[in-house]
């Protein structure tokens, strides 16, 4: 679903309850990902076969 430029610059860092924290290397990419968070949630839940993720929090930083 996400291209290599995104996966190289964004990494899941924590799962707390149903909230997934993703660290993103650039504020520009963080902003772009905010528009597709619902699609990301649906893809993760579909891929795992469970509706575990209900929210994604994006934070700009390094990993």
Legacy VTK file of the C-alpha trace (Angstrom):
# vtk DataFile Version 3.0
C-alpha trace
ASCII
DATASET POLYDATA
POINTS 63 float
0.000 0.000 0.000
2.763 2.442 0.916
5.672 3.021 -1.397
9.310 2.546 -0.451
9.892 6.280 0.086
7.287 6.185 2.857
8.398 2.938 4.456
12.032 4.113 4.474
11.039 7.290 6.313
8.278 6.151 8.668
8.368 3.351 11.237
5.837 2.018 13.744
7.257 2.581 17.225
4.573 1.586 19.707
1.148 0.057 20.015
-0.820 1.144 23.045
-4.270 -0.347 23.179
-5.726 0.302 19.751
-3.462 3.278 18.972
-0.418 2.851 16.747
2.388 5.426 17.062
4.378 6.001 13.892
7.576 8.059 13.844
8.116 9.935 10.584
11.440 11.500 9.593
10.031 14.642 7.937
7.220 17.018 8.764
6.214 17.095 5.094
5.687 13.335 5.035
3.886 13.492 8.395
1.477 15.991 6.881
0.913 13.814 3.796
0.277 10.698 5.879
-2.394 12.470 7.926
-4.581 12.450 4.799
-4.440 8.656 4.464
-4.467 7.448 8.084
-7.905 5.861 7.681
-6.664 3.929 4.639
-3.572 2.786 6.561
-5.713 1.609 9.485
-7.994 -0.341 7.157
-5.042 -1.956 5.370
-3.373 -2.998 8.644
-6.601 -4.426 10.042
-7.375 -6.222 6.791
-3.842 -7.632 6.643
-3.965 -8.940 10.207
-7.545 -10.172 9.990
-8.420 -8.246 13.143
-9.743 -4.799 13.898
-6.983 -4.065 16.380
-5.976 -0.554 15.219
-8.518 2.249 15.581
-6.189 5.254 15.672
-2.795 6.266 14.339
-0.696 8.989 15.896
2.055 10.428 13.729
5.084 12.084 15.273
7.953 13.726 13.430
11.324 12.528 14.700
14.173 10.158 14.004
14.597 6.442 14.476
LINES 1 64
63 0 1 2 3 4 5 6 7 8 9 10 11 12 13 14 15 16 17 18 19 20 21 22 23 24 25 26 27 28 29 30 31 32 33 34 35 36 37 38 39 40 41 42 43 44 45 46 47 48 49 50 51 52 53 54 55 56 57 58 59 60 61 62
